[in-house]
Amino acid sequence: MITARHMDFLVSVFSTFSKDGLKSNLYRVLIPFGFVLFLFLQPIAGSDCSSNTVYRGYVSSDIEMWKRGMTELKQAYDRTAEPCLLLALTEARYGYIGYLLGLNRKDEAEPLIESFETDIDSLAVFPQYKAETEAFRVAQLGFRMELNPAKAITLGTRALKQLELAVATDSTSPAVWIEKANAEASMPAFAGGSKEKAAASFREALRLFEADTSLSASSWRYMNTIVLLGQTLEKLEDYSGARQAYLKALAIEPGFRRVRDELLPAVELKLK
């Protein structure tokens, strides 16, 4: 369940926007000849449809690049109707909505939340994405609580029931464990919330990501989960554990700006 208390990561990641959006040499070459570059020109069923543009926007803290990646995914999906592109688009919108809500830009987020719900309904048609669909429905209820805190009790109860359904649907899905961790990190103790439980759930999500031999090298959600684990450990004052999480992220992606320039240096100061 996504709430203001665990939106801080997406807010901080995109707090400093890069002015130098990355473009591939191929992009520079093709545009003068009137071609339009799509990240996925001919997706194959079951292929990796992750957006490298969204991923690069994430690790470089460039929200405009992230938005460009969403546009590419939408265009590619409209052309091909490839289910994995719809999943990647839904994931990207999920992250962008969290970013907007974290900045309290609710007027901008609200229409995207409606689109996100439509995407979830479309994704539900595909049985291979049943777990992701149910996990996204948990997040959707969290987004609606952010828009209307007065309905937090009603929506929160629904979100917990939806989380139970997501876990029952597929307890081997990283997406389900991410939402479980988010709920545990944000709920009060009397309702079952616990930073320790959240850290364990983030670790399980990472274990499941890493057990998947088809894990994309452009999975921003995998990288995001590593950092969320680190931030949760910091809140538990496990600064050594947080440092190890941030070092792991940098070992995978040395150019991960937010981790390299802010999170790791900050936690290392706490260790001195």
Long-range contacts (C-beta under 8 A, 24 or more apart in sequence): 1-138, 1-139, 1-141, 1-142, 1-145, 1-156, 1-159, 1-160, 1-163, 1-179, 1-182, 1-183, 1-186, 1-187, 2-98, 2-101, 2-139, 2-142, 2-143, 2-146, 2-179, 2-182, 2-186, 3-142, 3-145, 3-146, 3-182, 3-186, 4-101, 4-102, 4-146, 5-185, 5-186, 6-182, 6-185, 6-186, 6-228, 7-98, 7-101, 7-102, 7-146, 8-102, 8-231, 9-224, 9-227, 9-228, 9-231, 10-95, 10-98, 10-99, 10-102, 11-99, 11-102, 11-103, 12-258, 12-262, 13-58, 13-61, 13-99, 13-227, 13-258, 14-61, 14-63, 14-66, 14-99, 15-61, 16-61, 16-257, 17-61, 17-62, 17-63, 17-64, 18-60, 18-61, 18-62, 18-65, 18-257, 20-62, 21-62, 21-64, 21-65, 21-68, 22-56, 22-60, 22-65, 36-75, 38-72, 38-75, 38-76, 38-79, 39-69, 39-72, 39-73, 39-76, 40-72, 40-73, 40-76, 40-80, 40-82, 40-85, 41-76, 42-80, 43-76, 43-80, 43-82, 43-84, 43-85, 45-82, 45-83, 45-84, 46-84, 47-84, 48-84, 48-214, 48-216, 48-218, 49-73, 49-82, 49-84, 49-85, 49-87, 49-88, 50-88, 50-216, 50-218, 50-219, 50-220, 51-88, 51-92, 51-218, 52-218, 54-88, 54-92, 54-95, 54-218, 54-220, 55-218, 55-219, 55-220, 55-223, 58-95, 58-220, 58-223, 58-224, 59-220, 59-223, 59-253, 59-255, 59-256, 59-257, 60-255, 60-257, 61-257, 61-258, 63-96, 63-99, 66-92, 66-95, 66-96, 67-96, 70-96, 83-123, 83-126, 83-128, 83-129, 86-119, 86-122, 86-123, 86-126, 87-123, 87-129, 87-132, 89-119, 90-116, 90-119, 90-120, 90-123, 90-132, 90-136, 91-220, 91-221, 93-119, 94-136, 94-139, 95-220, 95-221, 95-224, 97-143, 98-143, 101-143, 101-146, 101-147, 106-146, 106-147, 109-143, 109-146, 109-147, 110-147, 113-140, 113-143, 113-144, 113-147, 116-140, 116-143, 130-169, 130-170, 131-166, 131-169, 131-170, 131-172, 131-173, 131-175, 131-176, 132-173, 132-175, 134-162, 134-165, 134-166, 134-169, 134-170, 134-176, 135-166, 135-173, 135-175, 135-176, 135-178, 135-179, 136-175, 137-162, 137-166, 138-162, 138-163, 138-166, 138-179, 138-183, 139-179, 139-182, 142-182, 159-183, 172-208, 173-208, 174-205, 174-206, 174-208, 174-209, 174-212, 174-221, 174-222, 174-225, 175-205, 175-221, 177-201, 177-202, 177-204, 177-205, 177-208, 178-202, 178-205, 178-221, 178-225, 178-228, 181-205, 181-228, 181-232, 185-232, 195-232, 195-235, 195-236, 196-236, 198-232, 199-229, 199-232, 199-233, 199-236, 202-228, 202-229, 202-232, 203-229, 223-249, 223-252, 223-253, 223-256, 226-252, 227-258, 227-259, 227-263, 230-259, 230-263, 230-267, 231-263, 234-267, 234-270, 239-267, 239-270, 239-271, 240-271, 242-267, 243-267, 243-268, 243-271
